[in-house]
Amino acid sequence: MMLQLNIYNGLVIFIIIIIVYILLIILSYKKKNNQYKYADLNNNQLDSSYFESKILTRLPIIIWHNDFNIDLDDSLRILTPGLLIKKYFINDYSNNNMVSYHKTDRVFIIAKTRVIVYLYPPQIHYELEKSRDTNNYKQLFDYDIKDNKKLDNMEIELQPKDILFIPRFWYFNIQQTNSVDVFVCNTLLSFMSSLFI
């Protein structure tokens, strides 16, 4: 009887530890960085542990395609997170005069031509209203800027095969058509956190 009680207590403690751990991860997914800054690195410096440390800044990250001996697919393989549920490409993405954001784990803008991407930090949320025009992508949400206000933003100029990581809750605008593809990665953790955010 005492042995069964100890096993039961151990199991309860283990389950509580797992639940607390999951809640802490979900809370970390809700953190935002409102600084008008970005991080950057060259594709020949790219390795997964270094990139993971950069992601913790919660800033946009530009991966410059300066080493043409490195294949784009190899770079994307390094950038893909663990515990992956789903990954997919959105070809020829543009959102015209709207701004988009995501709640998934990772979204990467991949330049096909020279393109300018406008980035807005999470704090502009109060200046937006849900767009009546909806896109066909479940992971990206479109918003209109209220009263067409001019909001502070960062302009990032990308060259072909440059990759731009968009952190969760950052807004972005790409007006040029046929200039970028979007690579979306959804993990088990981002799926769970999106249920509570």
C-alpha positions in Angstrom: 0.0 0.0 0.0 2.8 2.4 0.9 4.6 1.6 -2.4 1.5 2.4 -4.4 1.1 5.7 -2.6 4.8 6.6 -3.3 4.4 5.7 -7.0 1.1 7.8 -7.2 2.8 10.8 -5.4 5.8 10.5 -7.8 3.5 10.4 -10.8 1.5 13.5 -9.6 4.8 15.4 -9.0 6.1 14.5 -12.4 2.8 15.6 -14.1 2.9 18.9 -12.2 6.5 19.5 -13.3 5.5 18.8 -17.0 2.6 21.2 -16.8 4.7 24.0 -15.2 7.3 23.5 -17.9 4.8 23.7 -20.7 3.2 26.9 -19.2 6.7 28.5 -18.9 7.3 27.7 -22.6 3.9 29.2 -23.5 4.7 32.3 -21.6 8.0 32.7 -23.4 6.2 32.5 -26.7 4.1 35.5 -25.6 7.2 37.7 -25.0 7.7 40.6 -27.5 10.5 43.0 -28.4 9.4 46.4 -29.6 12.9 47.8 -30.5 13.4 49.1 -34.0 16.4 47.0 -34.6 17.4 43.8 -36.4 20.1 41.2 -36.2 22.0 39.9 -39.1 24.4 37.2 -40.1 26.0 35.8 -43.2 24.9 32.4 -44.5 28.4 31.0 -44.1 28.1 31.7 -40.3 24.9 29.8 -40.1 24.5 26.9 -37.7 21.4 25.9 -35.8 22.7 26.6 -32.2 24.0 30.1 -33.2 20.7 30.9 -34.9 18.7 29.7 -31.9 20.7 32.1 -29.7 19.9 34.9 -32.1 16.2 34.1 -32.0 16.1 34.8 -28.3 16.4 38.5 -29.0 13.0 38.4 -30.6 14.2 40.7 -33.3 14.0 40.2 -37.0 17.1 38.5 -38.4 18.5 38.9 -41.9 20.5 36.0 -43.2 22.6 37.5 -46.1 23.3 35.2 -49.0 26.9 36.2 -49.4 28.4 32.7 -49.9 27.0 31.4 -53.2 28.5 28.0 -52.6 25.9 27.4 -49.9 22.6 26.1 -51.2 19.4 27.8 -50.1 17.9 24.5 -49.2 20.8 23.8 -46.9 20.2 27.1 -45.1 16.5 26.4 -44.7 17.3 23.0 -43.3 19.5 24.6 -40.6 16.8 27.2 -39.8 14.0 24.6 -39.4 13.2 24.0 -35.7 12.9 20.7 -33.8 9.5 19.2 -32.9 8.2 20.3 -36.3 4.5 19.5 -37.0 4.3 21.2 -40.4 6.3 23.2 -42.8 5.3 24.7 -46.1 6.0 27.4 -48.7 3.8 30.2 -49.9 5.0 31.1 -53.3 4.9 34.7 -54.6 3.5 36.3 -51.4 2.5 39.9 -51.2 0.1 41.7 -49.0 -0.3 45.0 -50.9 -1.3 47.8 -48.5 -2.0 45.6 -45.6 0.3 44.4 -42.8 0.5 40.8 -41.8 1.7 38.9 -38.7 1.9 35.3 -37.5 1.6 33.3 -34.3 3.5 30.3 -35.6 7.0 29.3 -34.6 9.0 30.6 -37.6 8.2 32.6 -40.7 11.0 33.3 -43.2 10.8 35.7 -46.1 12.9 34.5 -49.0 13.8 37.1 -51.6 13.5 36.1 -55.3 14.4 39.5 -56.6 15.6 42.7 -55.0 12.7 43.7 -52.7 11.9 46.0 -49.8 10.2 44.6 -46.7 8.6 47.0 -44.3 8.7 45.8 -40.7 6.6 47.0 -37.8 7.1 46.1 -34.1 4.3 44.5 -32.0 3.4 47.8 -30.4 1.5 49.0 -33.5 -1.3 46.6 -32.8 -3.5 49.4 -31.5 -3.2 51.2 -34.8 -4.6 48.3 -36.8 -8.0 46.8 -37.6 -8.7 43.3 -38.9 -8.8 43.4 -42.7 -12.0 42.6 -44.5 -9.9 41.0 -47.2 -8.7 37.7 -46.0 -5.8 35.7 -47.4 -5.9 32.0 -47.9 -3.1 31.2 -45.4 -4.1 30.0 -42.0 -0.9 31.1 -40.3 -0.8 34.7 -41.6 -3.2 37.3 -40.4 -3.8 40.5 -42.4 -4.6 43.9 -40.9 -5.4 47.4 -42.3 -3.8 50.4 -40.8 -6.5 52.6 -39.2 -7.1 55.8 -41.1 -4.1 55.1 -43.3 -1.8 56.5 -40.6 1.9 56.7 -41.3 3.5 54.4 -38.8 7.1 54.1 -38.0 8.7 51.1 -39.6 12.0 49.7 -40.7 12.8 49.2 -44.4 14.8 46.1 -45.1 16.2 45.7 -48.6 16.8 42.1 -49.5 18.7 40.8 -52.5 17.9 37.5 -54.2 18.3 34.4 -51.9 18.6 36.6 -48.7 16.3 35.3 -45.9 14.5 37.4 -43.4 13.2 35.8 -40.2 10.0 37.5 -38.9 9.6 37.1 -35.1 6.2 36.3 -33.7 3.9 39.3 -33.4 6.0 41.5 -35.7 4.1 42.9 -38.6 5.4 43.1 -42.2 4.4 44.5 -45.5 5.6 43.4 -49.0 4.1 45.4 -51.8 6.1 44.0 -54.7 4.4 41.1 -56.4 6.3 37.9 -57.4 9.3 39.0 -55.3 9.3 36.7 -52.3 8.4 33.3 -51.1 7.4 32.6 -47.5 8.6 29.6 -45.6 6.4 28.7 -42.6 7.4 26.3 -39.8 4.9 25.2 -37.2 6.1 23.3 -34.2 4.2 21.4 -31.4 5.1 24.2 -29.0 3.9 27.1 -31.2 0.7 25.1 -31.9 0.1 24.7 -28.1 0.9 28.3 -27.4 -1.4 29.6 -30.1 -4.3 28.0 -28.3 -3.7 30.3 -25.4 -2.6 33.5 -27.1 
